[in-house]
Amino acid sequence: MLSFLRRHREPLLVTLLLAYAVLNFLQSNRRVREPNLVDRVALGVTAPLQRGVVATVDGVSGTWSRYVSLRAVRQQNEGLREENGKLRGEVVGLAEVRAENDRLRRLLHYEEASPGPKVLARVLGVNPDPNRLTLRIDRGEGDGVRRGQAVVTTDGVVGQVLRATASAADVLVVFDPNCRLGGRIQRTRARVGVAGAGDEQALKLEYLLRTEDLEEGDLVLTSGTDGVYPPGLVVGRVTGVQRQTSGMFLNAGILPAVSFAKLEEVVVLAPQPSAAPFPVRTEGRR
Amino acid sequence: MSSTVVRLAVTLLLTLFLLALESVVVKYLGLSVARIDVTVAIVAFLALRAGLLEGALAAYAVGYLLDLMTGQPTGLYTLVALVTFLLGRFTASLVDVRSAISFAGFAMAGDVAHGLLAWAIGGVTGKQLHLAALAGLPLEVMLTGLAALLLYPLLRRFGLGAERREPGLLGNR
């Protein structure tokens, strides 16, 4: 018996490892768990790495922009090449600074218009699984970010914090199929459900009776009934209204107000006073 | 023993770095771009080069990190990485992979298996199996093959799993 175990030690250990992986997966019950010590250490290592990569990419793209500008000027005028190149480089840099200033100013206005604790955060990256649409931001528990908090920009709703560690947090974006929120049609004040459809260009409008008044382009706002998002935040505009001849509800989509591909800074809002338990459905599409 | 621990640590650090790099690259390219399964390239390399136990432990750890980076760790990718490693080890006994191009092909096949396993296991346990969820797989497989091509010299330089003596699922007895 002992010699058998000794001879087949490695295959047996691997079988045990496989069994442990299976049990661990089945036990997790597809629920989001709080990060343990090992998770926190690994996430603590990746966040600075991501910051470093972002800084490097920003630096390289800035240098590239200046290089491209310099080449264009060189072709136009050989004599003024150096001076023009320098000026154009500065213009590129200033345009970038101005764009950033504009974004930050709008966020500041948002702060004035909507007082209360908020955390301004930068988007670091996107998670590696296309079926779980989350973003990594550079603010975490150390900055007051907690699971379940709403994340917005001046344009509208981005999502909610799914998990926070000391220096970073993951945000589940609204167009993830597991995401639900309470909405309201601005024009008619009708309450609706909003669900992610896995596509950053479209959300699903749910639970609006077929007989209700709804038009293309109607603005959808948060209703505040989900306990996560405060009322009045812009979700998007109604698109693709379909009234079936049968069934209780009509079908429509929502074009999100936020351009997710261009997200750079976001605001994490304080929990709502009536915050319900985390309303994310973690079962479903993989 | 100590060299195994060092190789395992190098594998984990390299995986963390590649996952961090990938998440930033995907962010710059836009959310709708298919992901690049860099971890599958690492698991494929382990299947070719590592011993059974060392490779299984490393694949488990790599899958764990991928799970962690998804934001909603459920253990699915840990399990799938381990199964992909075992499948890869079995396949490695049937094929000869010695160049970057053949490694890219091997990694692409691994990515197909990885994607299908994740889809099937995740779908069955979630009681939902949508074929539409596989729409991005071909592009992901192509991108993973490209990544494997670029990573091959790096993985060889780091010498991940350099201890393996024979190919095959149970080849290192």
Chai-1 contact restraints between the chains, C-beta under 6 A:
chainA,res_idxA,chainB,res_idxB,connection_type,confidence,min_distance_angstrom,max_distance_angstrom,comment,restraint_id
A,E10,B,L52,contact,1.0,0.0,6.0,A-B,restraint_1
A,E10,B,L53,contact,1.0,0.0,6.0,A-B,restraint_2
A,P11,B,L170,contact,1.0,0.0,6.0,A-B,restraint_3
A,L13,B,L53,contact,1.0,0.0,6.0,A-B,restraint_4
A,V14,B,L52,contact,1.0,0.0,6.0,A-B,restraint_5
A,V14,B,A56,contact,1.0,0.0,6.0,A-B,restraint_6
A,L17,B,A56,contact,1.0,0.0,6.0,A-B,restraint_7
A,L17,B,Y60,contact,1.0,0.0,6.0,A-B,restraint_8
A,L18,B,L82,contact,1.0,0.0,6.0,A-B,restraint_9
A,A21,B,T78,contact,1.0,0.0,6.0,A-B,restraint_10
A,A21,B,L79,contact,1.0,0.0,6.0,A-B,restraint_11
A,A21,B,L82,contact,1.0,0.0,6.0,A-B,restraint_12
A,N24,B,G75,contact,1.0,0.0,6.0,A-B,restraint_13
A,F25,B,G75,contact,1.0,0.0,6.0,A-B,restraint_14
A,F25,B,L76,contact,1.0,0.0,6.0,A-B,restraint_15
A,F25,B,L79,contact,1.0,0.0,6.0,A-B,restraint_16
A,S28,B,T74,contact,1.0,0.0,6.0,A-B,restraint_17
A,S28,B,G75,contact,1.0,0.0,6.0,A-B,restraint_18
A,R30,B,T74,contact,1.0,0.0,6.0,A-B,restraint_19
A,V32,B,Q72,contact,1.0,0.0,6.0,A-B,restraint_20
A,D39,B,L68,contact,1.0,0.0,6.0,A-B,restraint_21
A,A42,B,L68,contact,1.0,0.0,6.0,A-B,restraint_22
A,V45,B,L16,contact,1.0,0.0,6.0,A-B,restraint_23
A,T46,B,L16,contact,1.0,0.0,6.0,A-B,restraint_24
A,T46,B,A20,contact,1.0,0.0,6.0,A-B,restraint_25
A,L49,B,A20,contact,1.0,0.0,6.0,A-B,restraint_26
A,Q50,B,A20,contact,1.0,0.0,6.0,A-B,restraint_27
A,Q50,B,V24,contact,1.0,0.0,6.0,A-B,restraint_28
A,V53,B,A20,contact,1.0,0.0,6.0,A-B,restraint_29
A,V53,B,L21,contact,1.0,0.0,6.0,A-B,restraint_30
A,V53,B,V24,contact,1.0,0.0,6.0,A-B,restraint_31
A,V54,B,V24,contact,1.0,0.0,6.0,A-B,restraint_32
A,G125,B,S23,contact,1.0,0.0,6.0,A-B,restraint_33
A,G125,B,V24,contact,1.0,0.0,6.0,A-B,restraint_34
A,G125,B,K27,contact,1.0,0.0,6.0,A-B,restraint_35
A,V126,B,S23,contact,1.0,0.0,6.0,A-B,restraint_36
A,V126,B,V26,contact,1.0,0.0,6.0,A-B,restraint_37
A,V126,B,K27,contact,1.0,0.0,6.0,A-B,restraint_38
A,V126,B,L31,contact,1.0,0.0,6.0,A-B,restraint_39
A,N127,B,M69,contact,1.0,0.0,6.0,A-B,restraint_40
A,N127,B,T70,contact,1.0,0.0,6.0,A-B,restraint_41
A,N127,B,G71,contact,1.0,0.0,6.0,A-B,restraint_42
A,P128,B,L19,contact,1.0,0.0,6.0,A-B,restraint_43
A,P128,B,E22,contact,1.0,0.0,6.0,A-B,restraint_44
A,P128,B,R35,contact,1.0,0.0,6.0,A-B,restraint_45
A,P128,B,M69,contact,1.0,0.0,6.0,A-B,restraint_46
A,D129,B,T70,contact,1.0,0.0,6.0,A-B,restraint_47
A,P130,B,R35,contact,1.0,0.0,6.0,A-B,restraint_48
A,P130,B,G136,contact,1.0,0.0,6.0,A-B,restraint_49
A,R132,B,T70,contact,1.0,0.0,6.0,A-B,restraint_50
A,R132,B,G71,contact,1.0,0.0,6.0,A-B,restraint_51
A,R132,B,Q72,contact,1.0,0.0,6.0,A-B,restraint_52
A,T134,B,G71,contact,1.0,0.0,6.0,A-B,restraint_53
A,L162,B,G71,contact,1.0,0.0,6.0,A-B,restraint_54
A,D170,B,G71,contact,1.0,0.0,6.0,A-B,restraint_55
A,E200,B,L31,contact,1.0,0.0,6.0,A-B,restraint_56
A,E200,B,S32,contact,1.0,0.0,6.0,A-B,restraint_57
A,F260,B,L31,contact,1.0,0.0,6.0,A-B,restraint_58
A,A261,B,G30,contact,1.0,0.0,6.0,A-B,restraint_59
A,A261,B,L31,contact,1.0,0.0,6.0,A-B,restraint_60
A,E283,B,G126,contact,1.0,0.0,6.0,A-B,restraint_61
A,G284,B,G126,contact,1.0,0.0,6.0,A-B,restraint_62
A,G284,B,Q128,contact,1.0,0.0,6.0,A-B,restraint_63
A,R286,B,G122,contact,1.0,0.0,6.0,A-B,restraint_64
A,R286,B,G123,contact,1.0,0.0,6.0,A-B,restraint_65
A,R286,B,G126,contact,1.0,0.0,6.0,A-B,restraint_66
